[in-house]
Amino acid sequence: MSFQDCVNAYRKDPACKAFVDFLADQVVGAGFYTTVDERFEDALDAKEAVDAFCELVNLDNMLQTAVRELIASGNSFWEKIEPLSLVDLKILPLTSIRHIKRDVQGNVQAYVQSATCGGKSLTAERIIHFCRNPVDGEPFGTGVLRPLLEKLTVSGETRTSFLEMKARIERMLPEIFEKYVGPHELWIFEGVSDNQLAEYQCVIRSKPKDGARFVYNKKADVKTVQIDPRTQFQTYLDHIINQLYLGGETPLPKLFTTPGLTEASAKVAADLVERKVSSLQRFIKRIVEKIFTPIIKQEGYDPKKVGCRLNWGTPEKPQIAIADVLKAAELKLLSMEEFRNITKELGWKY
C-alpha cells in the first residue's frame, strides 16, 4: 500500500471519504485557540506572537489537511526552514515522501522525496512528521484506510483487500441490474416456416424498451427467464460491508445508511468514537505546542514560563451580570462608549 493508494481511496470511494471526514471534523472542525500562563508578566505578548504565527501560516487550514491525512494514512509531513520564522512552515503533499532513511538505532536521518517531486533528501530536522500508530517499529504510521487497502496472505493464498472486494461488488451491480431488470424471453411459434420466423424475429427485436404489443394469427408461447430466487448473497454482502465499517473506525456512516437505528444507538456510537477523537486531539496538540516553542524563543521569552497551550474548540465567554456592569459604570471604571457596547451585547436597546 502506498500514500497514493490512500489518496485515491479518499478521492474515489464515498465510504472512505466519509470515514476520514467524519473523524476529522470531530477532531479539528470546531477550530482551536491558544492560552498562556498569565501569571508570567510577558505571557500576553508571547501569545500575540504565537497567534500572529498561526494566522500567517494559516495553521487552521494546515490542521484541517493534516488531520485528514493523519486519519487516512497515519502520516502528515510539514516542512520548516531553520531558523523558524513566521513564514517558514508549510505542509508537504503526502505523496511527495517516498522513503525514510534511518540509522541502525532507528533514528531518522532523512526524508526522501519521490521522483516527481525532485527526489531530494530532506534532513530530519527540516521535517515535522506527524506519525500516528507505527506498527512493529515501521518509519511510517498506520491510518484507518490501511486495513481496507492491504491484501492478506494465509497459508500461501492471498485474499484481496476489502476495498477491492467492495469495488468489485459495486462494479457488478450495474451489470446485474442491466442483465435482469428486463427479463429474458423465449418466443415460441409452432409450425411456422423459417422465413416467417425470421420475419417475426425482426419485429420482436424492434420492440422498444418500454414494451410493445404484437398480434398474430399463429400459435405462440412466450416464456420469461428469471434469476433463481434461491440465489442469495445478502449474508456475504453484509459481512464485507461490516468489515468495511470496522476498518473505518467510526460508526457514524452506518448511522446515516442503516434504517431503524434509534437515538440510543446513535448515542452509544458517539460515545465510542469520542475516545478516539480525544486521543487524536492529544496527539496533535503535543506536536503543535512544540512548534510554538521556537516562536516564543524568537521573541525573547522563556517557553516554560509562558506555558503556551493549544486548546480545541472556542474559548468560553465569561458571563457578565448587568448589575456588575452598572456598578463598574458608577465607579467610572468604564467609559460611556464601553458601557453602551457592553449593554448592547447583553440585549439592551437604546
Sequence and secondary structure as in RCSB ss.txt:
>XXXX:A:sequence
MSFQDCVNAYRKDPACKAFVDFLADQVVGAGFYTTVDERFEDALDAKEAVDAFCELVNLDNMLQTAVRELIASGN
SFWEKIEPLSLVDLKILPLTSIRHIKRDVQGNVQAYVQSATCGGKSLTAERIIHFCRNPVDGEPFGTGVLRPLLE
KLTVSGETRTSFLEMKARIERMLPEIFEKYVGPHELWIFEGVSDNQLAEYQCVIRSKPKDGARFVYNKKADVKTV
QIDPRTQFQTYLDHIINQLYLGGETPLPKLFTTPGLTEASAKVAADLVERKVSSLQRFIKRIVEKIFTPIIKQEG
YDPKKVGCRLNWGTPEKPQIAIADVLKAAELKLLSMEEFRNITKELGWKY
>XXXX:A:secstr
  HHHHHHHHHH HHHHHHHHHHHHHHHTT EEEE  TTSTTHHHHHHHHHHHHHHTTHHHHHHHHHHHHHHHSE
EEEEE SS  TT EEE  GGGEEEEEE TT  EEEEEE GGGT  EEEGGGEEEEE   STT SS   TTHHHH 
 EEETTEEE  HHHHHHHHHHHHHHHHHHHSS EEEEEETT  HHHHHHHHHHHHT  TT      SS EEEEEE
   TT   HHHHHHHHHHHHHHHT SHHHHHHSTT  HHHHHHHHHHHHHHHHHHHHHHHHHHHHHHHHHHHHTT
  HHHH  EEEES        HHHHHHHHHTT S HHHHHHHHHHTT   
